[in-house]
Amino acid sequence: MVNDPTTIADYREAPGDPAEHVVPVVSGGRIGTCTWRGDSGGPVYTIIDSGPAQGYITAKGIISGGSKAGSGICTQYFTDIRLAAKAFGGDIKKRKIT
């Protein structure tokens, strides 16, 4: 679930370190296992559950970071893949789940 499509994420290596601002990222919520260190660069995708594209899976973005690892309701930040497609060209392919 997307909470904010254009937000700023602040990352710190350790408490008291200067913040690194990452702009723009999409802020989304998810239930289950939260993002862990090392997940950055991983895929974010969605399964379309209605309409003519129902049953297709499509890329949404690239993981940037998130709330502290654990479980429950987590915040996850990702870069929208459409920004990369706009900058470098190309199409975002959808595939039917079989």
C-alpha positions in Angstrom: 0.0 0.0 0.0 1.5 3.4 -1.0 1.3 6.0 1.7 3.2 8.9 0.0 4.4 8.7 -3.6 6.9 11.6 -3.2 8.6 11.6 0.2 12.1 12.2 1.6 13.9 9.3 3.4 16.6 10.1 5.9 19.2 7.3 6.6 21.8 7.2 9.3 24.5 4.6 9.7 24.4 5.0 13.4 22.6 7.3 15.9 24.2 10.7 15.8 25.6 10.3 12.3 24.6 12.9 9.7 21.5 12.0 7.8 21.7 11.1 4.1 18.6 12.4 2.3 17.2 10.2 -0.4 14.7 12.1 -2.7 12.2 11.2 -4.1 11.2 7.9 -2.8 7.8 6.2 -2.4 6.7 5.5 1.1 4.6 2.3 1.4 3.3 0.1 4.2 3.4 -3.6 4.3 2.4 -6.3 6.7 4.8 -9.1 7.5 8.6 -9.2 7.5 10.1 -5.8 7.4 13.0 -4.6 5.2 16.5 -5.7 6.5 20.0 -4.3 5.9 21.1 -5.6 2.6 17.6 -5.5 1.0 18.5 -2.3 -0.8 18.4 -2.7 -4.6 15.9 -5.6 -4.4 12.6 -5.6 -6.4 9.3 -4.2 -5.4 6.4 -5.6 -7.4 2.6 -5.8 -7.4 0.1 -8.4 -8.5 -2.9 -6.8 -10.2 -6.1 -8.2 -8.7 -8.8 -6.6 -10.9 -9.5 -5.2 -14.4 -8.2 -6.4 -17.7 -4.7 -6.9 -16.4 -5.9 -9.1 -13.5 -3.5 -11.9 -12.6 -0.5 -10.0 -14.0 2.6 -9.2 -12.0 4.5 -5.9 -12.7 7.6 -4.2 -11.4 6.9 -1.2 -9.1 10.4 -0.1 -7.9 13.7 -0.7 -6.3 14.0 -1.0 -2.5 15.8 1.9 -0.9 15.2 1.2 2.8 12.6 0.9 5.5 11.6 0.8 9.1 13.6 -1.3 11.7 13.5 -5.0 10.9 11.0 -7.1 12.7 7.4 -8.0 11.9 4.1 -6.3 11.9 3.2 -3.2 10.0 6.4 -1.8 8.4 7.3 1.2 6.4 9.2 0.6 3.2 10.8 3.1 0.9 11.5 2.5 -2.7 12.4 4.3 -5.9 9.6 4.2 -8.5 10.8 2.2 -11.4 9.0 4.6 -13.8 11.8 7.2 -13.0 14.4 4.8 -14.3 12.3 3.9 -17.4 11.8 7.6 -18.1 15.5 8.4 -17.7 16.9 5.4 -19.6 14.0 4.5 -21.9 12.3 1.2 -22.4 9.1 -0.5 -21.2 8.0 -2.1 -18.0 7.0 -5.6 -18.8 4.0 -7.3 -17.2 3.8 -11.1 -16.9 0.8 -13.3 -16.4 1.0 -15.4 -13.2 0.4 -19.1 -14.1 
